[in-house]
Amino acid sequence: MKPAPRSLMRRIEYRLIALVMAAIAFLLERAVLRSIERGEAEP
Protein backbone atom coordinates (compact mmCIF):
# COMPACT_ATOMS: atom_id res chain seq x y z
CA MET A 1 0.00 0.00 0.00
CA LYS A 2 1.34 3.37 -1.02
CA PRO A 3 0.66 6.41 1.13
CA ALA A 4 -1.72 8.89 -0.45
CA PRO A 5 0.01 11.74 -2.30
CA ARG A 6 0.18 14.92 -0.27
CA SER A 7 -2.05 17.73 -1.31
CA LEU A 8 -0.59 20.94 -2.67
CA MET A 9 -1.82 22.92 0.33
CA ARG A 10 -0.08 20.53 2.72
CA ARG A 11 3.23 20.95 0.86
CA ILE A 12 2.91 24.73 0.90
CA GLU A 13 2.10 24.63 4.62
CA TYR A 14 5.21 22.56 5.39
CA ARG A 15 7.42 24.91 3.36
CA LEU A 16 5.93 27.96 5.08
CA ILE A 17 6.52 26.47 8.52
CA ALA A 18 10.12 25.62 7.59
CA LEU A 19 10.75 29.17 6.38
CA VAL A 20 9.33 30.69 9.56
CA MET A 21 11.40 28.38 11.74
CA ALA A 22 14.56 29.20 9.75
CA ALA A 23 13.89 32.92 10.14
CA ILE A 24 13.42 32.55 13.90
CA ALA A 25 16.65 30.56 14.19
CA PHE A 26 18.51 33.19 12.16
CA LEU A 27 17.22 36.05 14.33
CA LEU A 28 18.04 34.18 17.55
CA GLU A 29 21.55 33.46 16.33
CA ARG A 30 22.10 37.12 15.46
CA ALA A 31 20.83 38.21 18.88
CA VAL A 32 23.14 35.79 20.67
CA LEU A 33 26.17 36.80 18.59
CA ARG A 34 25.42 40.47 19.18
CA SER A 35 25.21 39.96 22.94
CA ILE A 36 28.49 38.02 22.93
CA GLU A 37 30.20 40.83 21.02
CA ARG A 38 28.99 43.36 23.59
CA GLY A 39 30.38 41.17 26.37
CA GLU A 40 27.00 40.61 28.00
CA ALA A 41 27.17 36.83 27.74
CA GLU A 42 29.85 34.18 27.98
CA PRO A 43 30.63 32.45 24.67
Biopython code that builds the backbone (N, CA, C, O; Angstrom):
import numpy as np
from Bio.PDB.StructureBuilder import StructureBuilder

atoms = [
    (1, "MET", "N", (0.835, -1.182, 0.000)),
    (1, "MET", "CA", (0.000, 0.000, 0.000)),
    (1, "MET", "C", (0.884, 1.251, 0.000)),
    (1, "MET", "O", (1.771, 1.413, 0.838)),
    (2, "LYS", "N", (0.616, 2.109, -0.947)),
    (2, "LYS", "CA", (1.342, 3.374, -1.019)),
    (2, "LYS", "C", (0.601, 4.430, -0.222)),
    (2, "LYS", "O", (-0.630, 4.464, -0.214)),
    (3, "PRO", "N", (1.364, 5.303, 0.458)),
    (3, "PRO", "CA", (0.657, 6.409, 1.126)),
    (3, "PRO", "C", (0.044, 7.346, 0.098)),
    (3, "PRO", "O", (0.559, 7.488, -1.011)),
    (4, "ALA", "N", (-1.035, 7.970, 0.465)),
    (4, "ALA", "CA", (-1.716, 8.886, -0.452)),
    (4, "ALA", "C", (-0.818, 10.079, -0.754)),
    (4, "ALA", "O", (-0.116, 10.557, 0.137)),
    (5, "PRO", "N", (-0.825, 10.569, -1.991)),
    (5, "PRO", "CA", (0.006, 11.736, -2.297)),
    (5, "PRO", "C", (-0.454, 12.950, -1.498)),
    (5, "PRO", "O", (-1.648, 13.155, -1.280)),
    (6, "ARG", "N", (0.512, 13.744, -1.072)),
    (6, "ARG", "CA", (0.179, 14.921, -0.275)),
    (6, "ARG", "C", (-0.464, 15.982, -1.150)),
    (6, "ARG", "O", (-0.121, 16.148, -2.321)),
    (7, "SER", "N", (-1.390, 16.683, -0.557)),
    (7, "SER", "CA", (-2.053, 17.730, -1.312)),
    (7, "SER", "C", (-1.109, 18.925, -1.457)),
    (7, "SER", "O", (-0.145, 19.073, -0.706)),
    (8, "LEU", "N", (-1.407, 19.755, -2.423)),
    (8, "LEU", "CA", (-0.587, 20.939, -2.674)),
    (8, "LEU", "C", (-0.584, 21.865, -1.463)),
    (8, "LEU", "O", (0.455, 22.417, -1.102)),
    (9, "MET", "N", (-1.743, 22.036, -0.839)),
    (9, "MET", "CA", (-1.821, 22.920, 0.330)),
    (9, "MET", "C", (-0.945, 22.413, 1.462)),
    (9, "MET", "O", (-0.325, 23.209, 2.167)),
    (10, "ARG", "N", (-0.886, 21.106, 1.644)),
    (10, "ARG", "CA", (-0.076, 20.534, 2.721)),
    (10, "ARG", "C", (1.406, 20.814, 2.466)),
    (10, "ARG", "O", (2.149, 21.152, 3.388)),
    (11, "ARG", "N", (1.830, 20.670, 1.205)),
    (11, "ARG", "CA", (3.233, 20.947, 0.864)),
    (11, "ARG", "C", (3.575, 22.406, 1.103)),
    (11, "ARG", "O", (4.637, 22.722, 1.639)),
    (12, "ILE", "N", (2.670, 23.300, 0.702)),
    (12, "ILE", "CA", (2.906, 24.731, 0.903)),
    (12, "ILE", "C", (2.970, 25.040, 2.399)),
    (12, "ILE", "O", (3.794, 25.845, 2.835)),
    (13, "GLU", "N", (2.112, 24.408, 3.171)),
    (13, "GLU", "CA", (2.101, 24.630, 4.615)),
    (13, "GLU", "C", (3.427, 24.203, 5.242)),
    (13, "GLU", "O", (3.980, 24.924, 6.073)),
    (14, "TYR", "N", (3.941, 23.028, 4.846)),
    (14, "TYR", "CA", (5.210, 22.561, 5.393)),
    (14, "TYR", "C", (6.352, 23.505, 5.022)),
    (14, "TYR", "O", (7.212, 23.797, 5.852)),
    (15, "ARG", "N", (6.362, 23.981, 3.782)),
    (15, "ARG", "CA", (7.419, 24.908, 3.357)),
    (15, "ARG", "C", (7.342, 26.214, 4.138)),
    (15, "ARG", "O", (8.366, 26.764, 4.543)),
    (16, "LEU", "N", (6.124, 26.708, 4.349)),
    (16, "LEU", "CA", (5.935, 27.959, 5.079)),
    (16, "LEU", "C", (6.419, 27.820, 6.526)),
    (16, "LEU", "O", (7.089, 28.708, 7.054)),
    (17, "ILE", "N", (6.076, 26.710, 7.150)),
    (17, "ILE", "CA", (6.519, 26.472, 8.523)),
    (17, "ILE", "C", (8.039, 26.393, 8.586)),
    (17, "ILE", "O", (8.650, 26.934, 9.508)),
    (18, "ALA", "N", (8.651, 25.728, 7.620)),
    (18, "ALA", "CA", (10.116, 25.618, 7.590)),
    (18, "ALA", "C", (10.764, 26.989, 7.423)),
    (18, "ALA", "O", (11.769, 27.282, 8.070)),
    (19, "LEU", "N", (10.199, 27.823, 6.567)),
    (19, "LEU", "CA", (10.755, 29.167, 6.376)),
    (19, "LEU", "C", (10.648, 30.003, 7.648)),
    (19, "LEU", "O", (11.590, 30.709, 8.008)),
    (20, "VAL", "N", (9.511, 29.926, 8.324)),
    (20, "VAL", "CA", (9.334, 30.693, 9.555)),
    (20, "VAL", "C", (10.312, 30.212, 10.624)),
    (20, "VAL", "O", (10.907, 31.024, 11.332)),
    (21, "MET", "N", (10.479, 28.905, 10.743)),
    (21, "MET", "CA", (11.402, 28.376, 11.737)),
    (21, "MET", "C", (12.841, 28.774, 11.418)),
    (21, "MET", "O", (13.613, 29.069, 12.331)),
    (22, "ALA", "N", (13.213, 28.786, 10.138)),
    (22, "ALA", "CA", (14.561, 29.203, 9.750)),
    (22, "ALA", "C", (14.775, 30.680, 10.072)),
    (22, "ALA", "O", (15.853, 31.064, 10.527)),
    (23, "ALA", "N", (13.771, 31.497, 9.843)),
    (23, "ALA", "CA", (13.891, 32.924, 10.144)),
    (23, "ALA", "C", (14.054, 33.149, 11.646)),
    (23, "ALA", "O", (14.857, 33.982, 12.066)),
    (24, "ILE", "N", (13.301, 32.414, 12.447)),
    (24, "ILE", "CA", (13.416, 32.553, 13.900)),
    (24, "ILE", "C", (14.802, 32.124, 14.363)),
    (24, "ILE", "O", (15.403, 32.789, 15.207)),
    (25, "ALA", "N", (15.318, 31.018, 13.822)),
    (25, "ALA", "CA", (16.654, 30.555, 14.192)),
    (25, "ALA", "C", (17.705, 31.585, 13.798)),
    (25, "ALA", "O", (18.644, 31.832, 14.555)),
    (26, "PHE", "N", (17.557, 32.182, 12.630)),
    (26, "PHE", "CA", (18.506, 33.190, 12.160)),
    (26, "PHE", "C", (18.505, 34.404, 13.091)),
    (26, "PHE", "O", (19.565, 34.900, 13.474)),
    (27, "LEU", "N", (17.315, 34.879, 13.452)),
    (27, "LEU", "CA", (17.221, 36.048, 14.331)),
    (27, "LEU", "C", (17.781, 35.746, 15.722)),
    (27, "LEU", "O", (18.456, 36.588, 16.315)),
    (28, "LEU", "N", (17.503, 34.553, 16.241)),
    (28, "LEU", "CA", (18.036, 34.181, 17.546)),
    (28, "LEU", "C", (19.556, 34.126, 17.515)),
    (28, "LEU", "O", (20.218, 34.592, 18.441)),
    (29, "GLU", "N", (20.106, 33.558, 16.454)),
    (29, "GLU", "CA", (21.554, 33.462, 16.331)),
    (29, "GLU", "C", (22.179, 34.855, 16.290)),
    (29, "GLU", "O", (23.194, 35.103, 16.941)),
    (30, "ARG", "N", (21.578, 35.758, 15.531)),
    (30, "ARG", "CA", (22.098, 37.123, 15.458)),
    (30, "ARG", "C", (22.044, 37.802, 16.824)),
    (30, "ARG", "O", (22.980, 38.504, 17.205)),
    (31, "ALA", "N", (20.964, 37.600, 17.556)),
    (31, "ALA", "CA", (20.834, 38.214, 18.877)),
    (31, "ALA", "C", (21.898, 37.678, 19.830)),
    (31, "ALA", "O", (22.490, 38.441, 20.593)),
    (32, "VAL", "N", (22.141, 36.382, 19.787)),
    (32, "VAL", "CA", (23.143, 35.790, 20.668)),
    (32, "VAL", "C", (24.533, 36.291, 20.300)),
    (32, "VAL", "O", (25.313, 36.649, 21.182)),
    (33, "LEU", "N", (24.853, 36.322, 19.005)),
    (33, "LEU", "CA", (26.171, 36.799, 18.594)),
    (33, "LEU", "C", (26.364, 38.265, 18.969)),
    (33, "LEU", "O", (27.455, 38.663, 19.377)),
    (34, "ARG", "N", (25.325, 39.056, 18.836)),
    (34, "ARG", "CA", (25.422, 40.468, 19.184)),
    (34, "ARG", "C", (25.675, 40.631, 20.678)),
    (34, "ARG", "O", (26.476, 41.476, 21.079)),
    (35, "SER", "N", (25.007, 39.840, 21.501)),
    (35, "SER", "CA", (25.205, 39.960, 22.943)),
    (35, "SER", "C", (26.599, 39.483, 23.343)),
    (35, "SER", "O", (27.185, 40.018, 24.284)),
    (36, "ILE", "N", (27.136, 38.488, 22.645)),
    (36, "ILE", "CA", (28.489, 38.023, 22.929)),
    (36, "ILE", "C", (29.498, 39.112, 22.565)),
    (36, "ILE", "O", (30.456, 39.346, 23.303)),
    (37, "GLU", "N", (29.283, 39.776, 21.428)),
    (37, "GLU", "CA", (30.200, 40.832, 21.016)),
    (37, "GLU", "C", (30.203, 41.979, 22.023)),
    (37, "GLU", "O", (31.244, 42.596, 22.253)),
    (38, "ARG", "N", (29.074, 42.265, 22.613)),
    (38, "ARG", "CA", (28.987, 43.357, 23.589)),
    (38, "ARG", "C", (29.555, 42.932, 24.945)),
    (38, "ARG", "O", (29.744, 43.769, 25.828)),
    (39, "GLY", "N", (29.826, 41.644, 25.111)),
    (39, "GLY", "CA", (30.378, 41.168, 26.370)),
    (39, "GLY", "C", (29.321, 40.922, 27.426)),
    (39, "GLY", "O", (29.646, 40.820, 28.609)),
    (40, "GLU", "N", (28.067, 40.824, 27.029)),
    (40, "GLU", "CA", (27.004, 40.607, 27.998)),
    (40, "GLU", "C", (26.838, 39.127, 28.357)),
    (40, "GLU", "O", (26.268, 38.796, 29.397)),
    (41, "ALA", "N", (27.334, 38.249, 27.497)),
    (41, "ALA", "CA", (27.172, 36.832, 27.738)),
    (41, "ALA", "C", (28.499, 36.126, 27.509)),
    (41, "ALA", "O", (29.354, 36.593, 26.756)),
    (42, "GLU", "N", (28.648, 34.985, 28.181)),
    (42, "GLU", "CA", (29.850, 34.181, 27.981)),
    (42, "GLU", "C", (29.693, 33.363, 26.702)),
    (42, "GLU", "O", (28.616, 32.823, 26.449)),
    (43, "PRO", "N", (30.741, 33.263, 25.898)),
    (43, "PRO", "CA", (30.635, 32.448, 24.669)),
    (43, "PRO", "C", (30.542, 30.973, 24.977)),
    (43, "PRO", "O", (30.448, 30.156, 24.061)),
]
sb = StructureBuilder()
sb.init_structure("model")
sb.init_model(0)
sb.init_chain("A")
sb.init_seg("    ")
for serial, (resi, resn, name, xyz) in enumerate(atoms, 1):
    if name == "N":
        sb.init_residue(resn, " ", resi, " ")
    sb.init_atom(name, np.array(xyz, "f"), 0.0, 1.0, " ", f" {name:<3s}", serial, name[0])
structure = sb.get_structure()
